[in-house]
Amino acid sequence: MFRIGQWRIEPAVDEISRDGTVVKLEPRAMRVLVCLAERAGEVVSVEQLLDAVWKDVVVTQDSVYQAVAGLRRALGDDPKQPGYIVNVVRKGYRLVAPVTPWDPPTPGGFIERRSGPTERHRQQKFALIAVACALAAGGAGSIWFAERAAAPEPASAAVILERSIAVLPFTDMSENHDQEYFADGMAEEVLDMLARIPQLKVIGRTSSFQFKGKNEDLRVIGTSLGAAYVVQGSVRKAGARIRVTAQLIDVSSGMQVWAGSYDRGFDDILNVQEEIAASIGRALQLVVVADDSRPRQLRSAEAYTIFLLGRAALDRGDEHGLRESVSHFEHALALDPNFSRAAEMLALSYLGLMGNAVVPVDTAWPKAADAARTALHLDRGSALAHAVLGLQHATYNYDWVAAQNELSLALALKPRDSVALYNLSWLAFDLGRHEDAVSLSEASLSIDPLNPDSCQNSAYIYYLIGNLDAAERNVRRSMAISPSFTGNHKLLGQILLLRGEPALALAEMQKEVASVRDVGLALAFHALGRRADSDASLARAVKGAGRLVPVDIAAVHAYRGEKSEAFEWLARAVTAKDLALGHKFRDEPKLAPLRNDPRYEALLRRMNLPLPARPTAD
């Protein structure tokens, strides 16, 4: 994402937005806009636009003219007095509006603020201030890179992408094609190291891995992800030998900046990772700087292999995958007790088991917290571990002071990991810091723009604070990325209900997967006056409540005006310590009819939450 003038540009979803107005562009029109932005201030010929946007399609120059005309309408640009796109007669078009990086709003300074214009321009010289491709390894410690020399300042368009990089999934070239988990792990370790560099924006794993197995043009990938450079690689394993290749590509030109190939014994794989890092650093004229403040990782090749198997299992997200990931991460830690990332992933696995109602919170929370404390003992810079501990204090212990302390510690680390930001957004929301929650969620989404979960997360936060337009925009983005992603149709249906469109809401609820459909149907049928159907749907939901959170059933009863039943289910939710209770209890719109009832205040006391302010007499 980036800005052109006052417009925020989101190529991944073909949208531009300004002051709450969102305009959907035709995909090729968006590509024309990106091409102009990449060369802002320069004249781009019609032939160049045809070659970039309609490369494999036989069209006339009218296609360019129509696309530019559509862009002008969308941007509100006057062709006679253009503020965005200037027509240079017989030469082409020139983007004259300023092109700048997009920075999500940051309340309270919890994300590193940018310096003044002079310093910012100095920092945005046309050289990567810090670019590294390395896999975490033992020995001399982690490897980072710092700027060695500044190059001449670029045109403004270069600012969009100059500090951004994406790591695509490495290809498994093994004879039996059974090393995909290892190839994915190689790519993830590259990404993880890059994400530690303060001046570099690294696209999140989920977004980069959207292109797994797809033969997309790198320029399209770079545009979709907002990345100037792409790392590609392959892995071939045969017995005790492994061959790794890697290359760094400049996506604007398609040129290979660097490539390397390594044929070693498997036990030497960690040294190979260091060599890849150093080689790419030299290719980008960057200086390798040792950083011993981070824990040394991956001392055992066997622990590393088992960790990667756990990561692959965690990615599946189902009950079997989550249980399998716990087993793998625990095994990896037993082999290498200093493996902090295995501890972090173990904590996430237990969060997943709780979130899917597979393991009771009384069992899962202590284990998740133990794993988080282990991660912090090994790595004091783990914002994710602080987030997990903060969520435990908030949702399990109802200790809001301790939760606030963990949030403060995490934010002081200036986290740049999308998963940590995702979890911190909910911790902030549970603490009543709604503006921080929005900013943290948007920061997570800016790093991982093609992650359907991050889009849904942002949508749900906006729904809870009453910004239905933003909520709908983000849930539809999630749907566009992953049409089958669980919960999106239910959330969109709830948004439509609040807008007074029950028939449309029912249509959305009916598209939802069976495991979460009935709660939504009970709501929509009630809004349509179909009492019997609502009762039947609610009965099915209650029957399957072991896989649902009690607060959702409480919300259905509250929506139907059944206060006693609603409070009965809310009391169950407080006792069961629902993972979602913290943010829904005070902010779920459907629970609004309960908040003036003395029974609501009694539940607030049980959760150690402050009572609502009472109006004072004049």
Summary of the structure (lengths in Angstrom):
residues: 618
radius of gyration: 25.6
end to end distance: 50.8
largest distance: 83.0
contacts: 2110
relative contact order: 0.07
helix: 56%
strand: 13%
